[in-house]
Amino acid sequence: MFVSDFRKDFYELVQSQRVLLFVASDVDALCACKILQALFQCDHVQYTLVPVSGWQELETAFLEHKEQIRLLIKQDDDLEVPAYDDIFRDEEDDEHSGNDSDGSEPSEKRKRLEEETVEETMKRRQLREWEARRRDILFDYEQYEYHGTSSAMVMFDLAWMMSKDLNDMLWWAIVGLTDQWVQDKITQMKYVTDVGILQRHVSRHNHRNEDEENTLSVDCTRISFEYDLRLVLYQHWSLHDSLCNTSYTAARFKLWSVQGQKRLQEFLADMGLPLKQVKQKFQSMDIALKENLQEMIEESANKFGMKDMRVQTFSIHFGFKHKFLASDVVFATMSLMENPEKDSSGTDHFIQALDSLSRSNLDKLYHGLELAKKQLQATQQTIASCLCTNLVISQGPFLYCSLMEGTPDVILFSKPASLSLLSRNLLKSFVCSTKNRRCKLLPLVMAAPLSMEQGTVTVVGIPPETDSSDRKNFFGRAFEKAAESTNSRTLHNHFDLSVIELKAEDRSKFLDALVSLLS
């Protein structure tokens, strides 16, 4: 059966059920959830939303709701599944049947075979065929690798096949794909390919809505494809702040150094932009400067060795006033979801992040943008501190950096997505700063305090910063083996296997085992 047919058949099955939605805490999963919610509301399907941040919460939620969980099978599906007893046999029965005779075993076996009915013979043959199929399935499963397909795009594809795709659903699919790109979960080639697919959907939607009255209304929604600047949140910030807190520009200017700050000033002078204009909010800049800003920045960026200053992306307009790039929404939603405030629970942050994706909750989205600015500033300040104090050290087969308790803003990096983003950006900056060619090719392991009371740290592994499209992260299995060989107290709870929790007391022996394993 084709994958597209499976999605459609699966959706038809759940329409008559009360659905449980287990949703992981990442932006792409949230966007997929929003699309499914819209489909369920359209078809009046009852559902329960259960946010889960890791394997433990998923198991707990599953056990709590297991009475509601059913295996959905179409009545006309022939799965050819043998009976349970035909697959899983009692070892004692096998031993008894194999050892109930002494020297007369061959004759006894022959006698049993002669007494076997035709039905039993067919059963044995079916069992052998099933075992062969099962081995093939297990082999295919073990060889399968996740290549970063956006779950939001999968859900949008489902809506499109059923002719129920709306503009909001298309936007959520775009945000989901952009989240994958921002977090380096997909290659640049995969991103560009999927952008092309979504661009065709955008053109189709815009053409479909051309004659509708709401295209000129105050509350209209319009999605646009564009080549925009590779600067984070610049339309909601000042151009200067965006340049300083975008990992791409911060790493290439080396803004943690005095020389890097001078290069930034030279860059601004080359563009001919007054410092007063650059340091005020983008929305307050002179219109004449904003009209040609992208071309000016790209031309000067080429002179300073930044050839990829513009990227393919999408923007959305809500009415005449509100405009957001897809990356703006990704950073805002991620910051809401990983908000370190202890006054609210993880579920509260999840719901707030989910709500921010709806155009009726723009106040929450703007709040997320403010949180994202603080997160980005803290990220660059931490990177500068790590590089200036030589906290990034070579352990042989990998680089290692550890944030100490008491480091400014360290609480902002206790969550997996925030720490992963910091680690990736730190590695990019380190590669730009070091003269050691070997170190440029090494992966990074980074640790940050998680809980003082429990004495735990979060550890994340980042693959090497290379131009290759094949950047596989092998740290998940390496972390497991290092923990097993040293009896280190670890918790492999995150859906991203390259993120674990580790007892701080076991950090030294865990790292020693990891060095030995990867050498």
Rosetta blueprint (number, residue, H / E / L):
1 M L
2 F L
3 V H
4 S H
5 D H
6 F H
7 R H
8 K H
9 D H
10 F H
11 Y H
12 E H
13 L H
14 V H
15 Q L
16 S L
17 Q L
18 R L
19 V E
20 L E
21 L E
22 F E
23 V E
24 A E
25 S L
26 D L
27 V H
28 D H
29 A H
30 L H
31 C H
32 A H
33 C H
34 K H
35 I H
36 L H
37 Q H
38 A H
39 L H
40 F H
41 Q H
42 C H
43 D L
44 H L
45 V L
46 Q L
47 Y E
48 T E
49 L E
50 V E
51 P E
52 V E
53 S L
54 G L
55 W H
56 Q H
57 E H
58 L H
59 E H
60 T H
61 A H
62 F H
63 L H
64 E H
65 H L
66 K H
67 E H
68 Q H
69 I L
70 R L
71 L L
72 L L
73 I L
74 K L
75 Q L
76 D L
77 D L
78 D L
79 L L
80 E L
81 V L
82 P L
83 A L
84 Y H
85 D H
86 D H
87 I H
88 F L
89 R L
90 D L
91 E H
92 E H
93 D H
94 D H
95 E H
96 H H
97 S H
98 G H
99 N H
100 D L
101 S L
102 D L
103 G L
104 S L
105 E H
106 P H
107 S H
108 E H
109 K H
110 R H
111 K H
112 R H
113 L H
114 E H
115 E H
116 E L
117 T L
118 V H
119 E H
120 E H
121 T H
122 M H
123 K H
124 R H
125 R H
126 Q H
127 L H
128 R H
129 E H
130 W H
131 E H
132 A H
133 R H
134 R H
135 R H
136 D H
137 I H
138 L H
139 F H
140 D H
141 Y H
142 E H
143 Q H
144 Y L
145 E L
146 Y L
147 H L
148 G L
149 T L
150 S L
151 S H
152 A H
153 M H
154 V H
155 M H
156 F H
157 D H
158 L H
159 A H
160 W H
161 M H
162 M L
163 S L
164 K L
165 D L
166 L L
167 N H
168 D H
169 M H
170 L H
171 W H
172 W H
173 A H
174 I H
175 V H
176 G H
177 L H
178 T H
179 D H
180 Q H
181 W H
182 V H
183 Q L
184 D L
185 K L
186 I L
187 T L
188 Q H
189 M H
190 K H
191 Y H
192 V H
193 T H
194 D H
195 V H
196 G H
197 I H
198 L H
199 Q H
200 R H
201 H H
202 V H
203 S H
204 R H
205 H H
206 N H
207 H H
208 R H
209 N L
210 E L
211 D L
212 E L
213 E H
214 N H
215 T H
216 L H
217 S L
218 V L
219 D L
220 C L
221 T E
222 R E
223 I E
224 S E
225 F E
226 E E
227 Y E
228 D E
229 L E
230 R L
231 L L
232 V L
233 L L
234 Y H
235 Q H
236 H H
237 W L
238 S E
239 L H
240 H H
241 D H
242 S H
243 L H
244 C H
245 N H
246 T L
247 S H
248 Y H
249 T H
250 A H
251 A H
252 R H
253 F H
254 K L
255 L L
256 W L
257 S L
258 V H
259 Q H
260 G H
261 Q H
262 K H
263 R H
264 L H
265 Q H
266 E H
267 F H
268 L H
269 A H
270 D H
271 M H
272 G L
273 L L
274 P L
275 L H
276 K H
277 Q H
278 V H
279 K H
280 Q L
281 K E
282 F H
283 Q H
284 S H
285 M L
286 D L
287 I H
288 A H
289 L H
290 K H
291 E H
292 N L
293 L H
294 Q H
295 E H
296 M H
297 I H
298 E H
299 E H
300 S H
301 A H
302 N H
303 K H
304 F L
305 G L
306 M L
307 K L
308 D L
309 M L
310 R E
311 V E
312 Q E
313 T E
314 F E
315 S E
316 I E
317 H E
318 F E
319 G L
320 F L
321 K L
322 H E
323 K E
324 F E
325 L E
326 A H
327 S H
328 D H
329 V H
330 V H
331 F H
332 A H
333 T H
334 M H
335 S H
336 L H
337 M H
338 E L
339 N L
340 P L
341 E L
342 K L
343 D L
344 S L
345 S L
346 G H
347 T H
348 D H
349 H H
350 F H
351 I H
352 Q H
353 A H
354 L H
355 D H
356 S H
357 L L
358 S L
359 R H
360 S H
361 N H
362 L H
363 D H
364 K H
365 L H
366 Y H
367 H H
368 G H
369 L H
370 E H
371 L H
372 A H
373 K H
374 K H
375 Q H
376 L H
377 Q H
378 A H
379 T H
380 Q H
381 Q H
382 T H
383 I H
384 A H
385 S H
386 C H
387 L H
388 C H
389 T L
390 N L
391 L L
392 V L
393 I E
394 S E
395 Q L
396 G L
397 P L
398 F L
399 L E
400 Y E
401 C E
402 S E
403 L L
404 M L
405 E L
406 G L
407 T L
408 P L
409 D L
410 V H
411 I H
412 L H
413 F H
414 S L
415 K L
416 P H
417 A H
418 S H
419 L H
420 S H
421 L H
422 L H
423 S H
424 R H
425 N H
426 L H
427 L H
428 K H
429 S H
430 F H
431 V H
432 C H
433 S H
434 T L
435 K L
436 N L
437 R L
438 R L
439 C H
440 K H
441 L H
442 L L
443 P L
444 L E
445 V E
446 M E
447 A E
448 A E
449 P E
450 L E
451 S E
452 M L
453 E L
454 Q L
455 G L
456 T E
457 V E
458 T E
459 V E
460 V E
461 G E
462 I E
463 P L
464 P L
465 E L
466 T L
467 D L
468 S L
469 S L
470 D L
471 R L
472 K L
473 N L
474 F L
475 F H
476 G H
477 R H
478 A H
479 F H
480 E H
481 K H
482 A H
483 A H
484 E H
485 S H
486 T H
487 N L
488 S L
489 R L
490 T E
491 L E
492 H L
493 N L
494 H L
495 F L
496 D L
497 L L
498 S L
499 V E
500 I E
501 E E
502 L E
503 K E
504 A H
505 E H
506 D H
507 R H
508 S H
509 K H
510 F H
511 L H
512 D H
513 A H
514 L H
515 V H
516 S H
517 L H
518 L H
519 S L
